[in-house]
Amino acid sequence: MRIGEKPEIARLPLFRDMGEAQRDTILAGAYLQVFPPQLTLFEKGQDADFLHVLVDGLVELFVEGAGRDTTMRIVEPVESYILAAVVTDTPYLMSARTLASSRILLVPASGLREAVRHDAALMQATMHELAHGYRDLVRALTDMKVRQSAERLGNHLLEESARKGGQWEFELKGEKRLIASLLGMTPENLSRAFGTLRKHGVSLDGSRVRIEDLESLERYARPDPVPPDLR
């Protein structure tokens, strides 16, 4: 890593509160690289040799099965992934690829595990990220079990609006095919779901969503009483 990049990386949530000497030791073996779109970063079953931290860009976590890919998560900056495999020194349970040109920090896993044992601030930040990952998983499972496809889409749009500070108009995060896979739908089902949501105050122009009747959408999608975690 170049000297000029270290101050930016030191401000990342996972590293900003830890001891400077310990952080310098971790970052001495780290790499900050730019990857092109649609590049596979690692595959399910590979050893977790590095912690990946997305600094800029967009990354898809996915699994393969029955001849097709299923999107498990879309990672936005600034966030690490897949921290659990790094901490437990176990193989990845998902594959990852870039969706756009992405700047990613690769931190050697062995050095990170050693630092976690000795730096209380890093340990706390690691626990915080793992806890958020668990809560995201619970939300995703709950969504799949208690909502029909159009309701899942409506709830997804409400959560995206909340993450963007309550904006009522925004771009979809990724292609429609990707959103459909993330929500457990086919692209055809996604189109039908958007058609259903038109009756509940949602319009779509290309990839741009506009929530025109928030109360109607909330009545239909039944959002969780506990709002999504904002990091």
PERACOR-V86657 format. One record per residue. RES is the residue in three letters. PHI is phi as a letter, one per 40 degrees, with the letter a starting at -180 (none if undefined). OMEGA is omega in degrees with one decimal (999 if undefined). Layout:
res=<RES;RES>
phi=<PHI;PHI>
omega=<OMEGA;OMEGA>
//
This chain:
res=<MET;ARG;ILE;GLY;GLU;LYS;PRO;GLU;ILE;ALA;ARG;LEU;PRO;LEU;PHE;ARG;ASP;MET;GLY;GLU;ALA;GLN;ARG;ASP;THR;ILE;LEU;ALA;GLY;ALA;TYR;LEU;GLN;VAL;PHE;PRO;PRO;GLN;LEU;THR;LEU;PHE;GLU;LYS;GLY;GLN;ASP;ALA;ASP;PHE;LEU;HIS;VAL;LEU;VAL;ASP;GLY;LEU;VAL;GLU;LEU;PHE;VAL;GLU;GLY;ALA;GLY;ARG;ASP;THR;THR;MET;ARG;ILE;VAL;GLU;PRO;VAL;GLU;SER;TYR;ILE;LEU;ALA;ALA;VAL;VAL;THR;ASP;THR;PRO;TYR;LEU;MET;SER;ALA;ARG;THR;LEU;ALA;SER;SER;ARG;ILE;LEU;LEU;VAL;PRO;ALA;SER;GLY;LEU;ARG;GLU;ALA;VAL;ARG;HIS;ASP;ALA;ALA;LEU;MET;GLN;ALA;THR;MET;HIS;GLU;LEU;ALA;HIS;GLY;TYR;ARG;ASP;LEU;VAL;ARG;ALA;LEU;THR;ASP;MET;LYS;VAL;ARG;GLN;SER;ALA;GLU;ARG;LEU;GLY;ASN;HIS;LEU;LEU;GLU;GLU;SER;ALA;ARG;LYS;GLY;GLY;GLN;TRP;GLU;PHE;GLU;LEU;LYS;GLY;GLU;LYS;ARG;LEU;ILE;ALA;SER;LEU;LEU;GLY;MET;THR;PRO;GLU;ASN;LEU;SER;ARG;ALA;PHE;GLY;THR;LEU;ARG;LYS;HIS;GLY;VAL;SER;LEU;ASP;GLY;SER;ARG;VAL;ARG;ILE;GLU;ASP;LEU;GLU;SER;LEU;GLU;ARG;TYR;ALA;ARG;PRO;ASP;PRO;VAL;PRO;PRO;ASP;LEU;ARG>
phi=<none;c;d;c;c;c;d;c;c;c;c;c;d;c;b;c;c;c;c;c;c;c;c;c;c;c;c;c;b;c;b;b;b;b;b;c;c;g;b;c;c;a;b;d;g;c;c;c;c;b;c;c;b;c;c;a;h;a;b;b;c;a;b;b;a;f;g;a;c;b;c;c;a;b;c;b;c;b;a;c;a;c;c;d;c;c;c;c;f;b;c;c;c;b;c;b;a;c;b;a;d;b;b;b;c;b;b;d;c;c;c;c;c;c;c;c;c;b;b;c;c;c;c;c;c;c;c;c;c;c;c;c;c;c;c;c;c;c;c;c;c;c;c;c;c;b;b;c;d;c;c;c;c;c;c;c;c;c;c;c;c;c;c;c;g;g;c;c;b;a;c;c;c;h;c;c;d;c;c;c;c;d;c;g;b;c;d;c;c;c;c;c;c;c;c;c;c;d;c;b;g;b;b;b;b;g;b;b;b;b;c;c;b;c;c;c;c;c;c;c;c;f;c;c;c;c;c;c;c;b;c>
omega=<-179.9;-177.6;-177.4;-179.2;-173.2;179.4;179.1;-178.4;179.6;179.8;-180.0;-173.6;-176.3;-171.1;-165.4;-176.1;-176.6;-179.9;-174.5;-178.9;179.5;179.3;178.7;178.9;178.8;-173.4;178.9;179.8;-176.7;179.0;173.6;-172.8;174.2;-179.1;179.8;178.2;174.8;175.6;176.2;-176.9;172.5;-177.6;176.5;179.9;177.2;175.3;-179.5;-177.7;-178.0;163.4;177.7;175.6;-180.0;-179.5;175.6;175.2;-176.7;-177.3;175.9;169.0;-173.5;173.1;179.4;178.1;179.2;175.3;178.8;177.7;174.4;179.8;178.7;-176.5;172.4;-175.2;177.0;178.1;-7.6;-173.7;175.7;175.6;-20.0;-171.0;-176.9;179.8;179.4;-177.2;-176.9;-179.5;-179.8;-179.2;176.5;175.1;178.5;171.8;-179.6;173.8;178.9;174.3;177.9;173.1;-169.2;174.4;-171.1;174.8;177.4;-176.9;179.2;-173.6;-177.1;178.5;178.8;179.5;178.3;-179.4;179.0;-178.9;-171.3;-176.0;-175.6;-179.0;177.6;177.8;179.9;179.4;178.0;177.6;-179.6;-179.1;178.9;178.4;177.5;177.6;177.7;-179.5;176.8;179.2;178.6;179.4;-178.5;179.4;177.8;-179.2;-178.6;-173.7;-171.6;-177.0;170.5;-170.6;-179.0;176.3;177.3;178.2;178.6;178.6;177.4;179.6;177.1;179.1;177.6;177.4;179.8;179.9;-179.4;175.5;178.8;177.8;-179.2;177.2;-176.3;177.8;173.1;-179.2;-178.5;179.9;179.4;176.7;-179.1;178.3;178.6;179.9;179.7;-176.3;177.4;-179.3;165.7;176.0;178.6;177.6;178.4;178.7;178.5;179.4;176.6;176.0;177.0;-176.7;175.8;179.3;-177.6;169.0;178.8;173.8;-178.0;176.4;-173.9;176.8;-177.0;-178.6;176.1;176.0;-173.6;179.5;-175.0;-177.1;179.1;179.4;179.3;177.7;-177.5;-173.1;178.0;-177.4;179.1;176.3;174.9;-176.4;179.6;178.3;176.4;-173.9;999>
//
